[in-house]
């Protein structure tokens, strides 16, 4: 499973804590330490992801969160 879907799923989970992660993206995000073992996302990670992601679906892009 490519990095694009993992990034997309991370954004969706940050936007909606009840979002069900697709396939093995949860395990990949845990290995990257972007989500906790219980599937939650630390507030600091959530803030960075939400500040970086723009757009929806295939049109989603990322920018610097400090720009």
CHARMM-style PDB file with segment names, atoms N, HN, CA, C and O in Angstrom:
ATOM      1  N   UNK     1       0.862  -1.174   0.000  1.00  0.00      PROA
ATOM      2  CA  UNK     1       0.000   0.000   0.000  1.00  0.00      PROA
ATOM      3  C   UNK     1       0.895   1.220   0.000  1.00  0.00      PROA
ATOM      4  O   UNK     1       1.802   1.335   0.825  1.00  0.00      PROA
ATOM      5  N   UNK     2       0.640   2.135  -0.930  1.00  0.00      PROA
ATOM      6  HN  UNK     2      -0.096   2.041  -1.600  1.00  0.00      PROA
ATOM      7  CA  UNK     2       1.496   3.288  -1.106  1.00  0.00      PROA
ATOM      8  C   UNK     2       1.364   4.343  -0.028  1.00  0.00      PROA
ATOM      9  O   UNK     2       0.403   4.375   0.741  1.00  0.00      PROA
ATOM     10  N   UNK     3       2.366   5.204  -0.003  1.00  0.00      PROA
ATOM     11  HN  UNK     3       3.147   5.178  -0.627  1.00  0.00      PROA
ATOM     12  CA  UNK     3       2.399   6.280   0.979  1.00  0.00      PROA
ATOM     13  C   UNK     3       1.273   7.282   0.823  1.00  0.00      PROA
ATOM     14  O   UNK     3       0.864   7.915   1.797  1.00  0.00      PROA
ATOM     15  N   UNK     4       0.764   7.434  -0.399  1.00  0.00      PROA
ATOM     16  HN  UNK     4       1.096   6.920  -1.190  1.00  0.00      PROA
ATOM     17  CA  UNK     4      -0.314   8.389  -0.634  1.00  0.00      PROA
ATOM     18  C   UNK     4      -1.573   8.051   0.140  1.00  0.00      PROA
ATOM     19  O   UNK     4      -2.196   8.930   0.735  1.00  0.00      PROA
ATOM     20  N   UNK     5      -1.946   6.786   0.134  1.00  0.00      PROA
ATOM     21  HN  UNK     5      -1.440   6.072  -0.349  1.00  0.00      PROA
ATOM     22  CA  UNK     5      -3.154   6.375   0.861  1.00  0.00      PROA
ATOM     23  C   UNK     5      -2.922   6.476   2.362  1.00  0.00      PROA
ATOM     24  O   UNK     5      -3.853   6.780   3.107  1.00  0.00      PROA
ATOM     25  N   UNK     6      -1.709   6.229   2.816  1.00  0.00      PROA
ATOM     26  HN  UNK     6      -0.952   5.982   2.211  1.00  0.00      PROA
ATOM     27  CA  UNK     6      -1.405   6.340   4.242  1.00  0.00      PROA
ATOM     28  C   UNK     6      -1.530   7.796   4.677  1.00  0.00      PROA
ATOM     29  O   UNK     6      -2.109   8.085   5.724  1.00  0.00      PROA
ATOM     30  N   UNK     7      -0.989   8.713   3.876  1.00  0.00      PROA
ATOM     31  HN  UNK     7      -0.519   8.477   3.025  1.00  0.00      PROA
ATOM     32  CA  UNK     7      -1.102  10.139   4.190  1.00  0.00      PROA
ATOM     33  C   UNK     7      -2.564  10.575   4.172  1.00  0.00      PROA
ATOM     34  O   UNK     7      -3.011  11.299   5.061  1.00  0.00      PROA
ATOM     35  N   UNK     8      -3.298  10.137   3.167  1.00  0.00      PROA
ATOM     36  HN  UNK     8      -2.935   9.549   2.445  1.00  0.00      PROA
ATOM     37  CA  UNK     8      -4.722  10.472   3.067  1.00  0.00      PROA
ATOM     38  C   UNK     8      -5.484   9.975   4.300  1.00  0.00      PROA
ATOM     39  O   UNK     8      -6.277  10.714   4.884  1.00  0.00      PROA
ATOM     40  N   UNK     9      -5.243   8.731   4.689  1.00  0.00      PROA
ATOM     41  HN  UNK     9      -4.599   8.131   4.215  1.00  0.00      PROA
ATOM     42  CA  UNK     9      -5.933   8.157   5.839  1.00  0.00      PROA
ATOM     43  C   UNK     9      -5.570   8.890   7.131  1.00  0.00      PROA
ATOM     44  O   UNK     9      -6.420   9.060   8.005  1.00  0.00      PROA
ATOM     45  N   UNK    10      -4.323   9.321   7.256  1.00  0.00      PROA
ATOM     46  HN  UNK    10      -3.632   9.183   6.546  1.00  0.00      PROA
ATOM     47  CA  UNK    10      -3.914  10.093   8.432  1.00  0.00      PROA
ATOM     48  C   UNK    10      -4.700  11.395   8.505  1.00  0.00      PROA
ATOM     49  O   UNK    10      -5.181  11.773   9.573  1.00  0.00      PROA
ATOM     50  N   UNK    11      -4.831  12.078   7.384  1.00  0.00      PROA
ATOM     51  HN  UNK    11      -4.440  11.771   6.516  1.00  0.00      PROA
ATOM     52  CA  UNK    11      -5.596  13.331   7.361  1.00  0.00      PROA
ATOM     53  C   UNK    11      -7.058  13.064   7.718  1.00  0.00      PROA
ATOM     54  O   UNK    11      -7.644  13.794   8.517  1.00  0.00      PROA
ATOM     55  N   UNK    12      -7.641  12.032   7.136  1.00  0.00      PROA
ATOM     56  HN  UNK    12      -7.164  11.439   6.487  1.00  0.00      PROA
ATOM     57  CA  UNK    12      -9.038  11.724   7.425  1.00  0.00      PROA
ATOM     58  C   UNK    12      -9.246  11.410   8.906  1.00  0.00      PROA
ATOM     59  O   UNK    12     -10.243  11.825   9.496  1.00  0.00      PROA
ATOM     60  N   UNK    13      -8.304  10.675   9.509  1.00  0.00      PROA
ATOM     61  HN  UNK    13      -7.494  10.337   9.030  1.00  0.00      PROA
ATOM     62  CA  UNK    13      -8.402  10.345  10.932  1.00  0.00      PROA
ATOM     63  C   UNK    13      -8.245  11.601  11.797  1.00  0.00      PROA
ATOM     64  O   UNK    13      -8.893  11.730  12.836  1.00  0.00      PROA
ATOM     65  N   UNK    14      -7.389  12.517  11.365  1.00  0.00      PROA
ATOM     66  HN  UNK    14      -6.863  12.413  10.521  1.00  0.00      PROA
ATOM     67  CA  UNK    14      -7.228  13.776  12.102  1.00  0.00      PROA
ATOM     68  C   UNK    14      -8.486  14.637  11.998  1.00  0.00      PROA
ATOM     69  O   UNK    14      -8.858  15.322  12.951  1.00  0.00      PROA
ATOM     70  N   UNK    15      -9.125  14.599  10.858  1.00  0.00      PROA
ATOM     71  HN  UNK    15      -8.824  14.042  10.084  1.00  0.00      PROA
ATOM     72  CA  UNK    15     -10.350  15.383  10.665  1.00  0.00      PROA
ATOM     73  C   UNK    15     -11.536  14.773  11.394  1.00  0.00      PROA
ATOM     74  O   UNK    15     -12.430  15.497  11.832  1.00  0.00      PROA
ATOM     75  N   UNK    16     -11.559  13.450  11.530  1.00  0.00      PROA
ATOM     76  HN  UNK    16     -10.833  12.862  11.175  1.00  0.00      PROA
ATOM     77  CA  UNK    16     -12.685  12.750  12.160  1.00  0.00      PROA
ATOM     78  C   UNK    16     -12.150  11.599  12.997  1.00  0.00      PROA
ATOM     79  O   UNK    16     -11.740  10.574  12.452  1.00  0.00      PROA
ATOM     80  N   UNK    17     -12.150  11.757  14.315  1.00  0.00      PROA
ATOM     81  HN  UNK    17     -12.483  12.589  14.758  1.00  0.00      PROA
ATOM     82  CA  UNK    17     -11.574  10.726  15.188  1.00  0.00      PROA
ATOM     83  C   UNK    17     -12.279   9.385  15.052  1.00  0.00      PROA
ATOM     84  O   UNK    17     -11.713   8.367  15.449  1.00  0.00      PROA
ATOM     85  N   UNK    18     -13.486   9.342  14.508  1.00  0.00      PROA
ATOM     86  HN  UNK    18     -13.946  10.169  14.185  1.00  0.00      PROA
ATOM     87  CA  UNK    18     -14.225   8.091  14.319  1.00  0.00      PROA
ATOM     88  C   UNK    18     -13.974   7.441  12.963  1.00  0.00      PROA
ATOM     89  O   UNK    18     -14.536   6.386  12.668  1.00  0.00      PROA
ATOM     90  N   UNK    19     -13.134   8.063  12.137  1.00  0.00      PROA
ATOM     91  HN  UNK    19     -12.677   8.919  12.377  1.00  0.00      PROA
ATOM     92  CA  UNK    19     -12.813   7.512  10.814  1.00  0.00      PROA
ATOM     93  C   UNK    19     -12.166   6.136  10.973  1.00  0.00      PROA
ATOM     94  O   UNK    19     -11.258   5.966  11.788  1.00  0.00      PROA
ATOM     95  N   UNK    20     -12.626   5.164  10.205  1.00  0.00      PROA
ATOM     96  HN  UNK    20     -13.363   5.302   9.544  1.00  0.00      PROA
ATOM     97  CA  UNK    20     -12.068   3.814  10.216  1.00  0.00      PROA
ATOM     98  C   UNK    20     -10.963   3.739   9.173  1.00  0.00      PROA
ATOM     99  O   UNK    20     -11.214   3.929   7.983  1.00  0.00      PROA
ATOM    100  N   UNK    21      -9.749   3.463   9.613  1.00  0.00      PROA
ATOM    101  HN  UNK    21      -9.545   3.308  10.580  1.00  0.00      PROA
ATOM    102  CA  UNK    21      -8.600   3.419   8.715  1.00  0.00      PROA
ATOM    103  C   UNK    21      -8.708   2.243   7.749  1.00  0.00      PROA
ATOM    104  O   UNK    21      -9.171   1.165   8.122  1.00  0.00      PROA
ATOM    105  N   UNK    22      -8.284   2.454   6.522  1.00  0.00      PROA
ATOM    106  HN  UNK    22      -7.908   3.329   6.219  1.00  0.00      PROA
ATOM    107  CA  UNK    22      -8.361   1.465   5.445  1.00  0.00      PROA
ATOM    108  C   UNK    22      -7.190   0.485   5.517  1.00  0.00      PROA
ATOM    109  O   UNK    22      -6.049   0.874   5.767  1.00  0.00      PROA
ATOM    110  N   UNK    23      -7.494  -0.779   5.294  1.00  0.00      PROA
ATOM    111  HN  UNK    23      -8.421  -1.095   5.091  1.00  0.00      PROA
ATOM    112  CA  UNK    23      -6.453  -1.809   5.182  1.00  0.00      PROA
ATOM    113  C   UNK    23      -5.471  -1.809   6.336  1.00  0.00      PROA
ATOM    114  O   UNK    23      -5.860  -1.789   7.504  1.00  0.00      PROA
ATOM    115  N   UNK    24      -4.179  -1.831   5.989  1.00  0.00      PROA
ATOM    116  HN  UNK    24      -3.863  -1.847   5.040  1.00  0.00      PROA
ATOM    117  CA  UNK    24      -3.144  -1.871   7.024  1.00  0.00      PROA
ATOM    118  C   UNK    24      -2.556  -0.493   7.315  1.00  0.00      PROA
ATOM    119  O   UNK    24      -1.466  -0.390   7.877  1.00  0.00      PROA
ATOM    120  N   UNK    25      -3.272   0.565   6.935  1.00  0.00      PROA
ATOM    121  HN  UNK    25      -4.157   0.482   6.479  1.00  0.00      PROA
ATOM    122  CA  UNK    25      -2.735   1.905   7.169  1.00  0.00      PROA
ATOM    123  C   UNK    25      -2.538   2.195   8.649  1.00  0.00      PROA
ATOM    124  O   UNK    25      -1.608   2.913   9.016  1.00  0.00      PROA
ATOM    125  N   UNK    26      -3.382   1.659   9.490  1.00  0.00      PROA
ATOM    126  HN  UNK    26      -4.138   1.076   9.192  1.00  0.00      PROA
ATOM    127  CA  UNK    26      -3.228   1.860  10.928  1.00  0.00      PROA
ATOM    128  C   UNK    26      -1.901   1.316  11.430  1.00  0.00      PROA
ATOM    129  O   UNK    26      -1.210   1.974  12.208  1.00  0.00      PROA
ATOM    130  N   UNK    27      -1.547   0.125  10.990  1.00  0.00      PROA
ATOM    131  HN  UNK    27      -2.108  -0.410  10.358  1.00  0.00      PROA
ATOM    132  CA  UNK    27      -0.272  -0.475  11.397  1.00  0.00      PROA
ATOM    133  C   UNK    27       0.902   0.338  10.862  1.00  0.00      PROA
ATOM    134  O   UNK    27       1.895   0.534  11.564  1.00  0.00      PROA
ATOM    135  N   UNK    28       0.794   0.803   9.641  1.00  0.00      PROA
ATOM    136  HN  UNK    28      -0.012   0.643   9.071  1.00  0.00      PROA
ATOM    137  CA  UNK    28       1.885   1.613   9.068  1.00  0.00      PROA
ATOM    138  C   UNK    28       2.028   2.930   9.819  1.00  0.00      PROA
ATOM    139  O   UNK    28       3.145   3.387  10.060  1.00  0.00      PROA
ATOM    140  N   UNK    29       0.914   3.541  10.190  1.00  0.00      PROA
ATOM    141  HN  UNK    29       0.007   3.170   9.995  1.00  0.00      PROA
ATOM    142  CA  UNK    29       0.966   4.799  10.936  1.00  0.00      PROA
ATOM    143  C   UNK    29       1.509   4.581  12.342  1.00  0.00      PROA
ATOM    144  O   UNK    29       2.192   5.453  12.878  1.00  0.00      PROA
ATOM    145  N   UNK    30       1.217   3.431  12.948  1.00  0.00      PROA
ATOM    146  HN  UNK    30       0.661   2.722  12.512  1.00  0.00      PROA
ATOM    147  CA  UNK    30       1.776   3.107  14.263  1.00  0.00      PROA
ATOM    148  C   UNK    30       3.288   2.942  14.180  1.00  0.00      PROA
ATOM    149  O   UNK    30       4.017   3.418  15.050  1.00  0.00      PROA
ATOM    150  N   UNK    31       3.761   2.266  13.126  1.00  0.00      PROA
ATOM    151  HN  UNK    31       3.169   1.880  12.419  1.00  0.00      PROA
ATOM    152  CA  UNK    31       5.206   2.085  12.953  1.00  0.00      PROA
ATOM    153  C   UNK    31       5.914   3.429  12.779  1.00  0.00      PROA
ATOM    154  O   UNK    31       7.050   3.599  13.221  1.00  0.00      PROA
ATOM    155  N   UNK    32       5.248   4.368  12.145  1.00  0.00      PROA
ATOM    156  HN  UNK    32       4.325   4.230  11.787  1.00  0.00      PROA
ATOM    157  CA  UNK    32       5.810   5.711  11.959  1.00  0.00      PROA
ATOM    158  C   UNK    32       5.603   6.590  13.190  1.00  0.00      PROA
ATOM    159  O   UNK    32       6.066   7.729  13.246  1.00  0.00      PROA
ATOM    160  N   UNK    33       4.896   6.035  14.173  1.00  0.00      PROA
ATOM    161  HN  UNK    33       4.520   5.109  14.127  1.00  0.00      PROA
ATOM    162  CA  UNK    33       4.573   6.731  15.428  1.00  0.00      PROA
ATOM    163  C   UNK    33       3.733   7.986  15.197  1.00  0.00      PROA
ATOM    164  O   UNK    33       3.866   8.980  15.911  1.00  0.00      PROA
ATOM    165  N   UNK    34       2.872   7.921  14.190  1.00  0.00      PROA
ATOM    166  HN  UNK    34       2.765   7.114  13.610  1.00  0.00      PROA
ATOM    167  CA  UNK    34       1.952   9.021  13.904  1.00  0.00      PROA
ATOM    168  C   UNK    34       0.603   8.815  14.565  1.00  0.00      PROA
ATOM    169  O   UNK    34      -0.171   9.760  14.718  1.00  0.00      PROA
ATOM    170  N   UNK    35       0.316   7.574  14.960  1.00  0.00      PROA
ATOM    171  HN  UNK    35       0.945   6.806  14.836  1.00  0.00      PROA
ATOM    172  CA  UNK    35      -0.866   7.307  15.775  1.00  0.00      PROA
ATOM    173  C   UNK    35      -0.445   6.448  16.959  1.00  0.00      PROA
ATOM    174  O   UNK    35       0.549   5.724  16.900  1.00  0.00      PROA
ATOM    175  N   UNK    36      -1.212   6.540  18.025  1.00  0.00      PROA
ATOM    176  HN  UNK    36      -2.020   7.128  18.074  1.00  0.00      PROA
ATOM    177  CA  UNK    36      -0.929   5.787  19.238  1.00  0.00      PROA
ATOM    178  C   UNK    36      -1.351   4.330  19.066  1.00  0.00      PROA
ATOM    179  O   UNK    36      -2.093   4.001  18.140  1.00  0.00      PROA
ATOM    180  N   UNK    37      -0.890   3.478  19.938  1.00  0.00      PROA
ATOM    181  HN  UNK    37      -0.288   3.745  20.690  1.00  0.00      PROA
ATOM    182  CA  UNK    37      -1.243   2.057  19.893  1.00  0.00      PROA
ATOM    183  C   UNK    37      -2.749   1.834  19.967  1.00  0.00      PROA
ATOM    184  O   UNK    37      -3.258   0.868  19.399  1.00  0.00      PROA
ATOM    185  N   UNK    38      -3.468   2.716  20.661  1.00  0.00      PROA
ATOM    186  HN  UNK    38      -3.054   3.501  21.123  1.00  0.00      PROA
ATOM    187  CA  UNK    38      -4.922   2.573  20.774  1.00  0.00      PROA
ATOM    188  C   UNK    38      -5.669   3.177  19.588  1.00  0.00      PROA
ATOM    189  O   UNK    38      -6.900   3.186  19.574  1.00  0.00      PROA
ATOM    190  N   UNK    39      -4.938   3.681  18.595  1.00  0.00      PROA
ATOM    191  HN  UNK    39      -3.938   3.674  18.607  1.00  0.00      PROA
ATOM    192  CA  UNK    39      -5.555   4.245  17.398  1.00  0.00      PROA
ATOM    193  C   UNK    39      -5.846   5.728  17.479  1.00  0.00      PROA
ATOM    194  O   UNK    39      -6.305   6.323  16.504  1.00  0.00      PROA
ATOM    195  N   UNK    40      -5.585   6.336  18.629  1.00  0.00      PROA
ATOM    196  HN  UNK    40      -5.212   5.853  19.421  1.00  0.00      PROA
ATOM    197  CA  UNK    40      -5.805   7.783  18.756  1.00  0.00      PROA
ATOM    198  C   UNK    40      -4.611   8.548  18.178  1.00  0.00      PROA
ATOM    199  O   UNK    40      -3.548   7.980  17.927  1.00  0.00      PROA
ATOM    200  N   UNK    41      -4.813   9.827  17.981  1.00  0.00      PROA
ATOM    201  HN  UNK    41      -5.676  10.289  18.186  1.00  0.00      PROA
ATOM    202  CA  UNK    41      -3.754  10.681  17.452  1.00  0.00      PROA
ATOM    203  C   UNK    41      -3.459  11.763  18.474  1.00  0.00      PROA
ATOM    204  O   UNK    41      -4.360  12.462  18.938  1.00  0.00      PROA
ATOM    205  N   UNK    42      -2.194  11.890  18.816  1.00  0.00      PROA
ATOM    206  HN  UNK    42      -1.462  11.322  18.439  1.00  0.00      PROA
ATOM    207  CA  UNK    42      -1.771  12.911  19.777  1.00  0.00      PROA
ATOM    208  C   UNK    42      -2.142  14.291  19.229  1.00  0.00      PROA
ATOM    209  O   UNK    42      -2.064  14.534  18.025  1.00  0.00      PROA
ATOM    210  N   UNK    43      -2.539  15.174  20.115  1.00  0.00      PROA
ATOM    211  HN  UNK    43      -2.602  14.977  21.093  1.00  0.00      PROA
ATOM    212  CA  UNK    43      -2.964  16.509  19.717  1.00  0.00      PROA
ATOM    213  C   UNK    43      -1.930  17.270  18.906  1.00  0.00      PROA
ATOM    214  O   UNK    43      -2.292  18.003  17.986  1.00  0.00      PROA
ATOM    215  N   UNK    44      -0.659  17.113  19.224  1.00  0.00      PROA
ATOM    216  HN  UNK    44      -0.365  16.517  19.972  1.00  0.00      PROA
ATOM    217  CA  UNK    44       0.401  17.803  18.483  1.00  0.00      PROA
ATOM    218  C   UNK    44       0.482  17.312  17.040  1.00  0.00      PROA
ATOM    219  O   UNK    44       0.625  18.108  16.111  1.00  0.00      PROA
ATOM    220  N   UNK    45       0.391  15.995  16.860  1.00  0.00      PROA
ATOM    221  HN  UNK    45       0.275  15.349  17.614  1.00  0.00      PROA
ATOM    222  CA  UNK    45       0.400  15.424  15.505  1.00  0.00      PROA
ATOM    223  C   UNK    45      -0.821  15.921  14.739  1.00  0.00      PROA
ATOM    224  O   UNK    45      -0.705  16.343  13.588  1.00  0.00      PROA
ATOM    225  N   UNK    46      -1.988  15.873  15.372  1.00  0.00      PROA
ATOM    226  HN  UNK    46      -2.083  15.531  16.307  1.00  0.00      PROA
ATOM    227  CA  UNK    46      -3.221  16.329  14.733  1.00  0.00      PROA
ATOM    228  C   UNK    46      -3.088  17.777  14.268  1.00  0.00      PROA
ATOM    229  O   UNK    46      -3.458  18.101  13.140  1.00  0.00      PROA
ATOM    230  N   UNK    47      -2.566  18.642  15.123  1.00  0.00      PROA
ATOM    231  HN  UNK    47      -2.265  18.379  16.039  1.00  0.00      PROA
ATOM    232  CA  UNK    47      -2.414  20.051  14.764  1.00  0.00      PROA
ATOM    233  C   UNK    47      -1.520  20.239  13.552  1.00  0.00      PROA
ATOM    234  O   UNK    47      -1.843  21.026  12.662  1.00  0.00      PROA
ATOM    235  N   UNK    48      -0.390  19.524  13.502  1.00  0.00      PROA
ATOM    236  HN  UNK    48      -0.127  18.884  14.224  1.00  0.00      PROA
ATOM    237  CA  UNK    48       0.524  19.650  12.367  1.00  0.00      PROA
ATOM    238  C   UNK    48      -0.125  19.147  11.092  1.00  0.00      PROA
ATOM    239  O   UNK    48      -0.050  19.803  10.053  1.00  0.00      PROA
ATOM    240  N   UNK    49      -0.765  17.977  11.166  1.00  0.00      PROA
ATOM    241  HN  UNK    49      -0.825  17.444  12.010  1.00  0.00      PROA
ATOM    242  CA  UNK    49      -1.405  17.400   9.974  1.00  0.00      PROA
ATOM    243  C   UNK    49      -2.497  18.335   9.460  1.00  0.00      PROA
ATOM    244  O   UNK    49      -2.555  18.619   8.263  1.00  0.00      PROA
ATOM    245  N   UNK    50      -3.359  18.814  10.348  1.00  0.00      PROA
ATOM    246  HN  UNK    50      -3.313  18.583  11.320  1.00  0.00      PROA
ATOM    247  CA  UNK    50      -4.456  19.676   9.921  1.00  0.00      PROA
ATOM    248  C   UNK    50      -3.964  21.026   9.415  1.00  0.00      PROA
ATOM    249  O   UNK    50      -4.613  21.639   8.567  1.00  0.00      PROA
ATOM    250  N   UNK    51      -2.835  21.497   9.918  1.00  0.00      PROA
ATOM    251  HN  UNK    51      -2.308  20.999  10.607  1.00  0.00      PROA
ATOM    252  CA  UNK    51      -2.261  22.756   9.443  1.00  0.00      PROA
ATOM    253  C   UNK    51      -1.567  22.590   8.099  1.00  0.00      PROA
ATOM    254  O   UNK    51      -1.360  23.569   7.381  1.00  0.00      PROA
ATOM    255  N   UNK    52      -1.206  21.358   7.755  1.00  0.00      PROA
ATOM    256  HN  UNK    52      -1.374  20.564   8.338  1.00  0.00      PROA
ATOM    257  CA  UNK    52      -0.469  21.087   6.521  1.00  0.00      PROA
ATOM    258  C   UNK    52      -1.358  20.674   5.351  1.00  0.00      PROA
ATOM    259  O   UNK    52      -1.059  21.000   4.203  1.00  0.00      PROA
ATOM    260  N   UNK    53      -2.430  19.972   5.627  1.00  0.00      PROA
ATOM    261  HN  UNK    53      -2.674  19.707   6.560  1.00  0.00      PROA
ATOM    262  CA  UNK    53      -3.273  19.408   4.564  1.00  0.00      PROA
ATOM    263  C   UNK    53      -4.235  20.450   4.018  1.00  0.00      PROA
ATOM    264  O   UNK    53      -4.854  21.209   4.763  1.00  0.00      PROA
ATOM    265  N   UNK    54      -4.341  20.463   2.692  1.00  0.00      PROA
ATOM    266  HN  UNK    54      -3.838  19.846   2.087  1.00  0.00      PROA
ATOM    267  CA  UNK    54      -5.302  21.332   2.016  1.00  0.00      PROA
ATOM    268  C   UNK    54      -6.043  20.529   0.965  1.00  0.00      PROA
ATOM    269  O   UNK    54      -5.449  19.684   0.296  1.00  0.00      PROA
ATOM    270  N   UNK    55      -7.327  20.782   0.814  1.00  0.00      PROA
ATOM    271  HN  UNK    55      -7.810  21.468   1.358  1.00  0.00      PROA
ATOM    272  CA  UNK    55      -8.110  20.140  -0.225  1.00  0.00      PROA
ATOM    273  C   UNK    55      -8.726  18.829   0.220  1.00  0.00      PROA
ATOM    274  O   UNK    55      -8.660  18.440   1.386  1.00  0.00      PROA
ATOM    275  N   UNK    56      -9.328  18.161  -0.756  1.00  0.00      PROA
ATOM    276  HN  UNK    56      -9.382  18.476  -1.703  1.00  0.00      PROA
ATOM    277  CA  UNK    56     -10.059  16.917  -0.521  1.00  0.00      PROA
ATOM    278  C   UNK    56      -9.649  15.860  -1.535  1.00  0.00      PROA
ATOM    279  O   UNK    56      -9.250  16.182  -2.654  1.00  0.00      PROA
ATOM    280  N   UNK    57      -9.750  14.603  -1.139  1.00  0.00      PROA
ATOM    281  HN  UNK    57     -10.074  14.341  -0.230  1.00  0.00      PROA
ATOM    282  CA  UNK    57      -9.549  13.477  -2.044  1.00  0.00      PROA
ATOM    283  C   UNK    57      -8.254  13.538  -2.826  1.00  0.00      PROA
ATOM    284  O   UNK    57      -7.192  13.819  -2.270  1.00  0.00      PROA
ATOM    285  N   UNK    58      -8.349  13.269  -4.135  1.00  0.00      PROA
ATOM    286  HN  UNK    58      -9.212  13.041  -4.586  1.00  0.00      PROA
ATOM    287  CA  UNK    58      -7.173  13.253  -4.994  1.00  0.00      PROA
ATOM    288  C   UNK    58      -6.562  14.632  -5.185  1.00  0.00      PROA
ATOM    289  O   UNK    58      -5.433  14.757  -5.660  1.00  0.00      PROA
ATOM    290  N   UNK    59      -7.304  15.662  -4.817  1.00  0.00      PROA
ATOM    291  HN  UNK    59      -8.221  15.561  -4.432  1.00  0.00      PROA
ATOM    292  CA  UNK    59      -6.809  17.026  -4.938  1.00  0.00      PROA
ATOM    293  C   UNK    59      -6.065  17.492  -3.690  1.00  0.00      PROA
ATOM    294  O   UNK    59      -5.602  18.631  -3.636  1.00  0.00      PROA
ATOM    295  N   UNK    60      -5.943  16.612  -2.676  1.00  0.00      PROA
ATOM    296  HN  UNK    60      -6.319  15.686  -2.720  1.00  0.00      PROA
ATOM    297  CA  UNK    60      -5.290  16.989  -1.427  1.00  0.00      PROA
ATOM    298  C   UNK    60      -3.804  17.238  -1.661  1.00  0.00      PROA
ATOM    299  O   UNK    60      -3.132  16.482  -2.363  1.00  0.00      PROA
ATOM    300  N   UNK    61      -3.314  18.309  -1.061  1.00  0.00      PROA
ATOM    301  HN  UNK    61      -3.860  18.923  -0.491  1.00  0.00      PROA
ATOM    302  CA  UNK    61      -1.901  18.637  -1.099  1.00  0.00      PROA
ATOM    303  C   UNK    61      -1.446  18.982   0.316  1.00  0.00      PROA
ATOM    304  O   UNK    61      -2.260  19.152   1.224  1.00  0.00      PROA
ATOM    305  N   UNK    62      -0.154  19.081   0.478  1.00  0.00      PROA
ATOM    306  HN  UNK    62       0.507  18.943  -0.259  1.00  0.00      PROA
ATOM    307  CA  UNK    62       0.421  19.443   1.768  1.00  0.00      PROA
ATOM    308  C   UNK    62       1.309  20.660   1.598  1.00  0.00      PROA
ATOM    309  O   UNK    62       2.006  20.806   0.593  1.00  0.00      PROA
ATOM    310  N   UNK    63       1.272  21.528   2.592  1.00  0.00      PROA
ATOM    311  HN  UNK    63       0.706  21.410   3.407  1.00  0.00      PROA
ATOM    312  CA  UNK    63       2.112  22.731   2.613  1.00  0.00      PROA
ATOM    313  C   UNK    63       2.822  22.764   3.949  1.00  0.00      PROA
ATOM    314  O   UNK    63       2.533  21.962   4.837  1.00  0.00      PROA
ATOM    315  N   UNK    64       3.738  23.682   4.086  1.00  0.00      PROA
ATOM    316  HN  UNK    64       3.972  24.334   3.365  1.00  0.00      PROA
ATOM    317  CA  UNK    64       4.421  23.851   5.367  1.00  0.00      PROA
ATOM    318  C   UNK    64       3.406  24.311   6.408  1.00  0.00      PROA
ATOM    319  O   UNK    64       2.633  25.233   6.146  1.00  0.00      PROA
ATOM    320  N   UNK    65       3.393  23.692   7.572  1.00  0.00      PROA
ATOM    321  HN  UNK    65       4.021  22.943   7.786  1.00  0.00      PROA
ATOM    322  CA  UNK    65       2.438  24.119   8.598  1.00  0.00      PROA
ATOM    323  C   UNK    65       2.820  25.455   9.234  1.00  0.00      PROA
ATOM    324  O   UNK    65       2.027  26.016   9.991  1.00  0.00      PROA
ATOM    325  N   UNK    66       3.988  25.967   8.953  1.00  0.00      PROA
ATOM    326  HN  UNK    66       4.632  25.512   8.339  1.00  0.00      PROA
ATOM    327  CA  UNK    66       4.425  27.237   9.546  1.00  0.00      PROA
ATOM    328  C   UNK    66       4.518  28.360   8.527  1.00  0.00      PROA
ATOM    329  O   UNK    66       5.039  29.432   8.835  1.00  0.00      PROA
ATOM    330  N   UNK    67       4.024  28.131   7.327  1.00  0.00      PROA
ATOM    331  HN  UNK    67       3.602  27.260   7.077  1.00  0.00      PROA
ATOM    332  CA  UNK    67       4.108  29.152   6.264  1.00  0.00      PROA
ATOM    333  C   UNK    67       3.181  30.323   6.541  1.00  0.00      PROA
ATOM    334  OT1 UNK    67       3.125  31.266   5.753  1.00  0.00      PROA
TER     335      UNK     67
END
